[in-house]
Amino acid sequence: MEKETKARIRINRLLQHAGWRFFDDEKGPANIALEVNDKIMILCLN
């Protein structure tokens, strides 16, 4: 389990450094689409 956790954190950091955004933020709009007509909101994750 520890290896998977570390791998997920590393992947997330690489995606962030590459400029991928799941949510609109001060840097711009979300540029990743999970599904064509679906939009996830931060509130859905909490």
C-alpha atoms as a printed R data frame, in Angstrom:
   type eleno elety resid chain resno       x      y       z
1  ATOM     1    CA   MET     A     1   0.000  0.000   0.000
2  ATOM     2    CA   GLU     A     2   2.826  2.401   0.794
3  ATOM     3    CA   LYS     A     3   4.294  2.001  -2.717
4  ATOM     4    CA   GLU     A     4   0.942  2.797  -4.317
5  ATOM     5    CA   THR     A     5   0.527  5.910  -2.180
6  ATOM     6    CA   LYS     A     6   3.981  7.182  -3.079
7  ATOM     7    CA   ALA     A     7   3.358  6.456  -6.759
8  ATOM     8    CA   ARG     A     8   0.046  8.363  -6.734
9  ATOM     9    CA   ILE     A     9   1.659 11.374  -5.058
10 ATOM    10    CA   ARG     A    10   4.489 11.331  -7.581
11 ATOM    11    CA   ILE     A    11   2.077 11.091 -10.523
12 ATOM    12    CA   ASN     A    12  -0.028 13.961  -9.140
13 ATOM    13    CA   ARG     A    13   3.056 16.153  -8.794
14 ATOM    14    CA   LEU     A    14   4.165 15.360 -12.351
15 ATOM    15    CA   LEU     A    15   0.716 16.227 -13.709
16 ATOM    16    CA   GLN     A    16   0.653 19.502 -11.755
17 ATOM    17    CA   HIS     A    17   4.105 20.470 -13.014
18 ATOM    18    CA   ALA     A    18   2.969 19.693 -16.567
19 ATOM    19    CA   GLY     A    19   0.100 22.168 -16.124
20 ATOM    20    CA   TRP     A    20  -2.789 19.720 -15.908
21 ATOM    21    CA   ARG     A    21  -5.800 21.104 -14.022
22 ATOM    22    CA   PHE     A    22  -8.893 19.183 -12.927
23 ATOM    23    CA   PHE     A    23 -10.521 22.374 -11.616
24 ATOM    24    CA   ASP     A    24 -10.712 26.012 -12.672
25 ATOM    25    CA   ASP     A    25  -8.205 28.079 -10.718
26 ATOM    26    CA   GLU     A    26  -6.236 31.322 -10.877
27 ATOM    27    CA   LYS     A    27  -3.968 29.834 -13.568
28 ATOM    28    CA   GLY     A    28  -6.885 29.134 -15.906
29 ATOM    29    CA   PRO     A    29  -9.791 26.853 -16.608
30 ATOM    30    CA   ALA     A    30  -9.724 23.110 -16.100
31 ATOM    31    CA   ASN     A    31  -7.979 21.431 -19.001
32 ATOM    32    CA   ILE     A    32  -8.792 17.801 -18.213
33 ATOM    33    CA   ALA     A    33 -12.162 16.292 -19.086
34 ATOM    34    CA   LEU     A    34 -13.144 13.165 -17.194
35 ATOM    35    CA   GLU     A    35 -16.076 12.530 -19.519
36 ATOM    36    CA   VAL     A    36 -17.332 14.596 -22.411
37 ATOM    37    CA   ASN     A    37 -20.465 15.977 -20.711
38 ATOM    38    CA   ASP     A    38 -19.487 15.621 -17.043
39 ATOM    39    CA   LYS     A    39 -17.863 18.204 -14.837
40 ATOM    40    CA   ILE     A    40 -16.662 17.404 -11.332
41 ATOM    41    CA   MET     A    41 -16.652 20.087  -8.669
42 ATOM    42    CA   ILE     A    42 -14.445 20.332  -5.589
43 ATOM    43    CA   LEU     A    43 -17.598 20.162  -3.430
44 ATOM    44    CA   CYS     A    44 -18.328 16.687  -4.862
45 ATOM    45    CA   LEU     A    45 -15.032 15.420  -3.475
46 ATOM    46    CA   ASN     A    46 -15.479 16.658   0.095
